[in-house]
């Protein structure tokens, strides 16, 4: 007789898929946070009045 490892495989595969999706979600979240902060920095430092810094 051969041992049935189907449930163990499915559980391990589910954990690995969850970890992969969580890593993708974290990467995209970090990328979006970086873009938003870069955009906010550009908006804060824009020279609206045309005045030069002295």
N, C-alpha and C positions, 0 to 999 in steps of 0.2 A: 504494500500500500504506500501511496505517496501522500505526504502531508499537504493539507490544503492551506495555502498561504494567501488566498484571495482577499480575505478581510484585512490582513496585515498590509498587503500591497495597496489596497484601496485607501486605507487610512494614511499610510505614508505618502502616497501620491497626492491625496487631498491636502496634507500639511505642506508639501512642497509647492503645490499650486498656490495655496494661500500665501506662502512666504514670497513667491515670485510676484504675485499681484500686489502685495503690500509694498515690495521694493519698488515696483513701477510707480505705484501711487505716491510713495515718498519722493521719488526722483522728480516726478512732474510737479508735485507740490512745492518742492524746493526751487525748481525752475520758474514757476509762476511767481513765487515770493520774490525771487531775484529780479524778475522783469518788473514787477510792481514797484519794488523799492528803487530800481534804476529810473523808472518813469517819474516817481515822486521826486527823486533827486533832480532830474532835469526840470521839472515844474518849479521846484523851489529855487533853483539857481538861474532861471530864465530872467533876462533883463528886459522888463516890460516897458519901462519909461525911456529907454535908450540912453540912460545916464552911464557914464564911465565910472569905474571904481577908482577912487583916488586915495 
